[in-house]
Amino acid sequence: MSVIAHKTHYIASDSFRIIIMLSAWGFALVITSFLFLWLGHLLDELLGTPPKFMLSLFLLAIIGCFIEIYQVASKIMSPKL
């Protein structure tokens, strides 16, 4: 009868914190995109400019969220002194 040895290694809790934080940023990206898209749609109806505000606010939300995600990810990946 053979004995199977299992290697046990523990994953640092920082890894899970980072994964949860980045997934929260993904959720924030979706919510912010829809919110800005809706606000742009309301402005377009109010001012009579069909897709201009809707698309520009949508792109603003996406660009802003990606900038924030990049800053958080680069802060996480930078070596700690």
N, C-alpha and C positions, 0 to 999 in steps of 0.2 A: 504494500500500500504506500503510495507516495504522499508526501506532505507538500502542500502548496503554501508558499510563504507570500504574504501580501506586504508590499511596501506601503507604509503609511506615511504620508506627508501632509502637513497641514497648510492650507492656503491662508495667507495673511488676511486679516479682516479689512485691510485697506483696499484689497482688490474688489471686494463686494461693495464697499462704499463708493468706489470709483464707478463701477458698473451701474449702480443705482443712480448716482448723480448724473451720469451721461444719458441714461434712459429718461431721467426727469427732464433733461434739456431737450430731448427729442419730443417729449410730450409738450413742453413749453413751445417748441417750434410749431407744432400742429395747432395748438390753441391760439397762439399769436397770429399765425397765418389766417386762420378762419376769422378771428376778431377783426383784423385789419381789412380783410376782404369784405366783411359785412359793413364795416364803417365806410369803406370806399364806395360800396354800393349805395348806401344811404346818402352820401354826399353827391354821388352822380345823379340820383333821383331828384335831390333837392335843387341842384344847380343845372341839371339838364345836359350833363357831359357824360354820355354813356360809359365808355370803359376806362376813362383816363384816371380818375381817382382810385377806382377799384384796383386796377393793375399796378399803379404806382405805389399804393399803400401795401399791397400784397408783396411786391418786390422789396420794399423797405423792411417789412417784417422778416422776410427770409434772410436778407443780407444782414440785418441786425442780429438775428439769432445765430447765424453762422459765425459772425465775428465774436459773439460771446462764447459760443462753444469752442472756438479756436483758442481764445484766451484762457478758458478754464482748462482745456486739454494741455496747452503748453505749460501752464502753471503746474499741473499734475506731473507732467513728464520731465520738468526741469529738475536737476539734481538738488537735493536739499543740503544746505550747508550747515 
